[in-house]
Amino acid sequence: MAIYIKQGDTETLTTNPIKTCDGVGIDLSDAVVKLIIKENMEDPDENAILLKSLEHPESNIVSFQLSADETAAIMIGQYGIGIKIYWDNGIEREIYNDILIVEKGVFSD
């Protein structure tokens, strides 16, 4: 299922509760959660179009705020979007990969 945003609009992207395979909520208080938007999900993270981080979130439901300037900088089209968790102890987990579709916003040229 793709995620749709409008170019030039302020957007909030919120995860479902992040849980283990057993359905137990994951403690993110010692983790960094990253939202990664790329032209191609196989590209290295350092080539991301947009990379946002939340350090030590208090909940296992995480929201990323995208400003109008940030969404305006993303060209209309289709991208890969992912969420990765990095714990302080070095463990890394990718929890989400999907398609982001950026549509023309009201104020887009």
N, C-alpha and C positions, 0 to 999 in steps of 0.2 A: 504494500500500500504506500503510495507516494505521499510526500508532504508538500503542500503548496504554500508559497509565500508570494507577496506582491513586492516588486521592486520599488524601493523608496519608502516603504511603510515600516513602521516600528512593529516588530514581531516578537512574540514570546513562544519559545519552543519548550515544552514540558514533557518529561519522561513519565511513563507509567511507573509505579513503584518498582524499584530495582531489587530483585529477589534472587535467591539461590534456586537451583533446579528443584529443591524441595519446597519452595514457596515461602522461605523464611526471608524477611527483609534484610538486606545487606547493610552493615554499618559502614558508612562512608566518612566518618569523622576523622579518619587518618588517611584520607585519599584525596587525589586531585581527579576531577571528572572533566574530560575535554570533549567539546563539540568540534567536529572537524568537517568542513565542507570542501570537497575537491572536485576538479573536473572529472577525474577518474579515480575510483577508490583504490586502484592498484598503485597510484602515485604515492611517493613518500609523504609523510605528514608535513615535513618542512616545505612542501610545495602546495600546501592547502591554500585555497582562496580565502578562507576564513577559519581561524582557530581561536576558540574561546575556552577559558579554563575557570573552573570553580574549585577553590581550595577548601578542603575539609567541610563539605556541606553538612548541615545539621540533620538532614532528612534523606531518605532513600528515594524521594521524588525530587528531581532536579529540574530547575527552570533556567534557561538561557535567554537573556534579553538581547535582541538584535536591534540596534538603532536604525533610524531611517537612513543615516549616512552609510552604515554597514550594508544594508540591503540594496541601497542605490548603487554601491560599488560592484555588485554581482550582476553580470549581464543576464538578460532574459534567456532562459534555456534550462537544460536538465543537468543535474550534478549528483555526485555521490555525497551522502551525509552519514556520519558515524559518530558514535559515542564510545570513548575509551575511558577506563578507570585505571589509575596508577596509584597503588598503595605505597606508603612510606617505606615498607619493608622490601620494595622492589618488585612485587607481584603486579602484573599488568593483565587487564582483561578487556577485550572488545565485546561490547554488549549489544551493539546495534549497528546495522548497515541498511540503508534504504536509498531511495531516490528522492532528491529535492527538486521540485520544479519551481522556477522563478518566473512569475507572470508579470505582465506589464501592470504597473501601478497607476493610480489616478494621476500622479504627477510625473510619471516617466515621459521622456521625450519620444 
